[in-house]
Amino acid sequence: FPVENIRNFSIIAHVDHGKSTLADRLLELTGTIDKTKNNKQVLDKLQVERERGITVKAQTASLFHNCEGKQYLLNLIDTPGHVDFSYEVSRSLSACQGVLLVVDANEGIQAQTVANFFLAFEAQLSVIPVINKIDLKNADPERVENQIEKVFDIPSDECIKISAKLGTNVESVLQAIIERIPPPKVHRKNPLRALVFDSTFDHYRGVIANVALFDGVVSKGDKIVSAHTQKIYEVNEVGVLNPNEQPTHKLYAGQVGYLIAGMKDVTEAQIGDTLHLHKQPVEPLPGFKSAKPMVFAGIYPVDQSEYNNLKSAIEKLTLNDSSVTVHRDSSLALGAGWRLGFLGLLHMEVFNQRLEQEYNASVILTTPTVPYKAVLSSSKLIKARRAVQKNMMFIDQNRVMLKYLFPLNEIVVDFYDSLKSLSSGYASFDYEDAGYQTAELVKMDILLNGNTVEELVTIVHKDKAHSIGKAMCERLKDCLPRQLFEIAIQASIGSKIIARETVKAYRKNVLAKCYGGDITRKMKLLKRQAEGKKKLRKIGNIEVPKDTFIKVLKTQ
Ligand code: GTP
C-alpha cells in the first residue's frame, strides 16, 4: 500500500462524548463492519467496557476508503478516554499523525478534552475538532466552536458538526481525515522499527502485540528483539485488524497491525517498547516508560478457601494488563492476600469488576492508598485538601478551568464524587503526576486497650490526623461488638493519644434463651459460639471479628 495513501489517526474525547459511537459509524461507512447489524461500540470488547460505557483497552481497526478514485488505508487507533489511562493514550498517539477531537455539543469542553488535546498537541499531531451530538435538544454547537477557538486556538470554521448517533455528516469526517492528516513519515528501506502501542493475551496464541511500523518491514519467520528486555523472538504471525485479526504476509512501514511472536505474557510486550530485527539494532522510539502504579489496595478472598482460585484469576487478568503490580501480602484479620498497584481508581474498580464478572471471585478490597517517600518535617501550604492553585482560565461565561496542585492521597478516595455532587455533576476532572512533594505526614496508630491494630495503621497529614483519628475511633466503636470488659479505642501519633472512644462491657449470654432444661440444645449453642470465635482475631484480649475489619477498612 503506498505510504501517501495511509492515514493513522485516533479519536480522543472526554468520557461519553461519543468516541466509540463515531468509531462505529466510521467502521460502517467504510464497509469494515456490516451496517445492518445493530453496531454498538464494536471496538469496546470487554464486558465492563460495555457496561460502564468506557474504553479500558485501546482497540484498533484498519479501514479502506475510496476517495476520488484513490484507495486509502485509514488506521483508526482507539484510545481509552479516562484519566487513569493517559499513558496508553499518549503511546497510541505516537503511532498517529492526527486526531479527531470529539466534543459534545451540549457539554462543551471538559477536563479530559483539555488533557487529551494537549497530549495530541505535544505530539505535534493535526487536530480535527468534531462537535458531536448536534441532534440533542440542548445542543449549542456555536458555543462549543467558540470554546474550541478560545482554549485551543483552532479557527472555528475547522470544526465539523456531526451526530454520530444518527450518522449525520460523518462523511465529512472521513474527508477531513484524508485532507488534513498527513501520511506517516516512514522509511521502508531502513531496518525494522516498530512501536508496541498495545498488547493483549490470548490463551492459545500468547501475546498479541499491536504495532505501528515506523521503518522497514516485518514478516513471518523474522527474528525480532524487544529493545526494552533485549529478548529475542521469532515472528509466528503478522496481520491487520479489521477490526478482528486478519493475517497478512508482511507488515510495511506506515502500517498498523498485530504481531505474534511467542511472548508469554504482556510484560514482554510493554506499551511503548520498540521492536527491531535481530542483529539490526535501531535507536528505540522515544518516550518509553514502564507503567507506574499510583494507587495501591489490599485484595483478599472473602473466604480463605477461595485463595487459590483468586490467585489464578489475578494471574490471568494481569497477563492482559501489565500495568497492575502484584505483591503477596497477608493480614492477621483478613488472611492471605495481595497488595496490588493500579494506575488510578477507575483502573482499580475495573480490575475488581473483571475479577467478579469474568472469574466469579468475591473479594475484599481495602481502602486505596498512594505511594509515599518518607520525608522529615517541612512546611507546605494547607487548605481543606491541601491544594495549591496554579492557574485559572474562563472557557466562556459559564465555565472556568482551574488548575491545582494536589497531594494524590487527597484525590484517591472521594474527591471525584464530592466534586460531582458539589457541582451537581457539571464539573469534570483530570490529573497528571507532578512528582513527589514534601509534606508533614505522620503515622497514625489505632489502639484497642493499648494494643496496636496493625491492619489500621495509616499515614495521614498532621493537620488532618485529629479528624481522621476521631472518625476511625467512632466507626470502630459502631462496628466492634461489646465484650465482657470495657474497650478503649484510641488513635495515637507516636505516644500521643489524639482521639478516644469507649465500648462498654457486655456479656452475650448465648444460653439466655434456654430456660435450664435441654442439655443438647445448650451444647449446640455453646459449640456455635466457639465456632464463631475461630473467625475472630485477638488483639490483646479483645476479640475482633473479621467482619469488623471489613466494615472499617471498606468505609474509610
Ligand atoms: P468512552 O468510551 O467512555 O470514552 O465513551 P465514548 O466517548 O466512546 O462515548 P460513547 O460513544 O460510548 O457514547 C456515549 C453516549 O452518548 C452513548 O449513550 C451514545 O449513544 C451517546 N451518543 C453518542 N453520539 C451521540 C450523538 O450524536 N447524539 C446523541 N444524542 N447521543 C450520542
Residues whose N, C-alpha, C, O or C-beta is under 5 A from the ligand:
A	BS01	GTP	A13 H14 V15 D16 H17 G18 K19 S20 T21 L22 G53 I54 T55 G81 N132 K133 I134 D135 L136 I162 S163 A164 K165 L166
